Amino acid sequence: MHAIEVSGIRKVFGEGSHATWALSGIDLRIRKGQAFGLLGPNGAGKTTLIYILSTLLTPTSGRGRILGYDIIRDPDEVKKRTGVCMGGTYFYWDLRPREILNYFGRLYGLDSSTRKRNIDSLMKRLGIHRFENKEFGLLSTGMRQKVAVAKSLLNDPEVLFLDEPTAGLDVGVALEVRNFIMDLIQERDMTVILTSHHLGEVEQMCRRIAIINQGRFVEEGMIKDIRDSLSIPDVIRLCLEKYTNLEFLERIPGVIHYGVSDGLFITVDSGRDTIAPVLAALKRRRIAVKDVEIRKPSLEEVFLTVVGRKSTIPRKSEEGAR
């Protein structure tokens, strides 16, 4: 079953010569229980798409369904089943965490016993209970964001939208929040859409991604498949006993170039196909290898390669079709 189905979603801000197309025709299907990464440069349309799917914005055209409910015709049903967490969320400074969560629990329509049970559980699991008597304005950045995460989970959502949920957090707190969300995905079979500029975070949490640029998807699929389709070179890193007279490496098929800097780095078409000939050539020359590692292209390299390409759909012709 698809938790999220989107067809032809477009969004324009402004009118006439001042119109800005934030989304230019988005099609997307996400299966239930899947964590899906949404990547793109600033202004690409990521947050706009999340706002539309969570019914905070109305699309200019197109259709979307969350768990079978139409985002335009059934916004109340969508809101009951979804949660939204934005990075850098702020609440009233003089309210305490429990007061904030109780307020939003009432907005969700939760009865008093359900509110208390959910708030107690979330505060304990996120470590908020230790600071429940402290005003929000006096909390650390990490603790404030934990309150925002708790708020988004009060109604036990089946679909969770996370827009830069660890932005501005230190490494330890970001890891704690990320692991908590990953546990929830497993426990509740939750569907998650994640946007983040921390691409290592996306790679850890998501197997499938879409890269959006200038309001349209330029890539969508499994991370591994996208990486393989781009033919980005691998890098073989070796630690050797000596680093002299290595010119022979350039004659090995598949080697693009090499360099020495805190080890030997060889850029190759395929690490899997080239590692054996490289090691054999070093052995023939009695150059001892202390350590070896094959580095596949990072998600950062994949992202930069994709967004650096020009769109295949001319914007003028598309605007004329509208």
N, C-alpha and C positions, 0 to 999 in steps of 0.2 A: 504493500500500500504506500502511496505517495502522501507524505504529510504536507508537502508544499507543492503547488502547481501554479505556474505563472506562464501567461501567454501574451506576448505583444505589449508588455507594460511600457508606457511612455509617460514622461512627466516634463512639463514645460513651466518655467517661472517667468512671469512678465508677459508682455504682449508686443506684437508688431516688431519693429526693429530692435526693441530691447528684450525680445524673447530669448531665453536660454534653455536649451534642451538638456535637462539633467540626466534623463534616461531616454534612449532612442530605440526601444524595442527589445525588451528582455524576455527571454523564454527560459524556464527553469523548472526542473522536477527534482525533488529531494525525497528520498525514501524515509519512512519512519524509523527512528532510532539511529539516524546518521548524524555525525558532526561534519558540517560542511563549511569550508573556508571561503570567504569572499574577500578577494584582494584587489587592490588598485591604488593608484597615486591619489593624493589629495584632490578633491573635486571631481573624482571619476564617477560618483553616483552611488557609492556603497551605502552611506547613511540614508540617502533618499529612498533607496530600495527597501531598507529595513523599516523606515517610517511608513512606507506604503503597505508593506506586508503586515505590520502591526496595527494598521488602521489609523495611524497618527496623521497620515497624509492621504489624499485621494488622488489616484492616477489621472492623468489627462485622458488616457485611453488604455485599453488592454484589460485583461482579466486576471484574477488571482484567487486561489482557494487555499485555505489552511484547514487541514483535517476535514476536507469536504465542504467547509463553510466559505461562502463568497465574501471577500474582504470589503466589498461595497454594500451588498444587500444584507449581510449578517455580521456587522461589526461587533455587536455585543457578544455573539457566540464566539467570535474569534478572540476577543479580549479575555473571555473566561478561561480559554485554553492556552494562552500564550503569556510569556513574561518578557520584559525588555530591561536590559541593563546597559547603560552607557558609561563610558569611562569619564572620570571627573565629575560624577553626579554630586549635586549639592542639595541639602535639605535645609529646613529652618535651623539656624545656628544654635538657638537656645533650647531646642528639643533634644531629648535623650533617645538613644537607639530604640528602646522598647516603645516609647511614645510615637516615634516615626513609623515603626513597623505596625503598630496597632492602628494608626491612622490609615495607612494604605490597605491593611487587611479589611477595614470597614468599607473602603472604597471598592474593594473586590467583592463585597457582599458576604464575607465570611462571618459565621456566627461566633459568639464570644468564646466558646470552648474550642472551636477549630482554630481561631486566631491564636489563642494562648498556646495550644499544642504546637502549631507550626512555628510560632515565634520562639518558643522555648527551644525547640529542636534546632532551628537555624542558628540562633544565637550561640548555642553550645557548640555546634559543629564548626562554626566559623570563629569561635573564640571571642565573640562580641560580649558574652555575658559578664566577662571580667570588667567591662567598661560601661555597663548599662546605666549607671548613675552619672555618667559624664556627659556634658552637653556636646552636641555634634560638632560645634565650632572648636572644641578643645581636643577633639580626637585627632590622631595621626592620619596622614593621607591614606595609608593602607587600611586603617580601621574604617574610615569613611567609605572606602570603596567596598569593603566587606558588608557594610550596612546596605549599600546599593545592590549588591548581589543578593543579599537576603530578601530585600524588597521584591526583587524580580521573581523570587521563588515561593512567595507566600501562598499563592493560589495553586501550588503543585502543577505548574504548567506542563503540557505535553510538548510544546514547542517553545524554545528559548532563543531570543535574539540577543547577541552579545556584540556591542559596538565598542571596540577598544576597551575591553573590561579591565585590562591590567595597565593601562596608560598611566605613566607617572609613578608606578609602584617600584619599590626596590626588588631585587632579584628574589629574595626569600619570600616576600609577601606575594609576589606574582606567581611563584611556583606553588604556594599554598592554595591560592585562589584557583589556579589552573587544575591542580590535582583534585580539588573539591568538586569542580564542575565535571571533570572526567569520571569521577566516582558516581555522580548523579546520572550521567548518561547511561552507565551500566546498570545502576539500580532501578531506574525508572523507565528505561527504554525511551529516553527523551531525544527529541530532534533538536539540533542546535545549528544556528547560523552564526558564524564567528567572523568578525572583521578585526584585523590587527595589523599594525606595522611591524610587530615582532614576528617575523616569518618563521623563526624556529618554533614559536608557540603554535602557529598554525600547523606546521609539519608534525608536531607532536600530537595534536588533538584531532587532526582531520586527515582522512585518506583522499577525499575528493574536494576539489576546489574549483572556483571560477575566478578568472582575472578580468576585471572590468576596466575599461579605459574609454574616456570621452562618451560615457553613457551607454556603452554596449559591451557585451562579452567578446573578448578576443581569444580566450581559451576557456575550456571547461572540460573537466574529466578527472580521472585518477592522477594524483601527483606523479606517480611513476610513469604513466603513459605520456603525460605532457613532457616530462623531462626527457624521455627517450625520443619523442618525436622532434625535439629541437636540435638534436645532434650537437649538444654542447660538449666539448672535450672533457675527458677525465684527467685527473692528475695522479701520478704515481709518486709517492714520497718515499725516499730511501735514506737510511742512515748507514754510511759507509766508513770503512777504515781510512780510506784516502779519497781525495776528490781531484786527482790530476789525470790528464790524458783520457778524457771522457768523450772525445770527438766521435768515436765509433758509434755512440748512441744515435747520432743523427742518421745513420745508415740503416737502422732497424725499421722495418715496415711498420707504419702506424704511429711512429714518433713524430710529433710536430715540432717541438723544441724542448730544450732543457735548460736548467739554471741551478746554480748552487747558492743557497742562502739558508743557513741553519739546517742543512741537509741537501740532498739532491732532489729536485723537483722536475719531473718529466711530464710534459703535456702530451697526451696521446688521444687518438680517435676512440679507442676502447681499452680501458684498463684490463678487463678480463682477457682480451685477446693478445695484449701486448706484454703483460707482466712476465709470462714464461720466457719469451725471447730475450727480454731485458736481463732477467736473472741468469739465463744461460750465458749471455755475452759477458756479464760481469764475472761469472765463474771461470770462463775460459781465460780471462785476463788476471785471475787470482786476486780479484778485488772482493774482499769479504763484506758481506751485507749483515749489519747488526739488527736492522729493523726495516720493515716495509709496510706501506699502507696505500690503499687505493681510495682516492677521494672522488665520489660522484659529485656532479654539480649541485650546489646548494639551492634551496628554494629561492634565495635572494638572487642567484644568477639566473634561474629560470624566469623569475618575475621581471628582472631588468631586460632580459632578452625579449620577452613577450611585449612589454609596454613600449619598448623601443621601436617596434614594428609599426608601420602605418596601417591604419584600418583599410580593409579591403572594400568597404562600402563608402563611396563618395558622399560626404555630408550634404552637398548641394542637391544631388539628385534625390536623396531621401527627404529633404525638406520640401522639395517640389512635389513629392508624392503625397504630402500631407495637405 
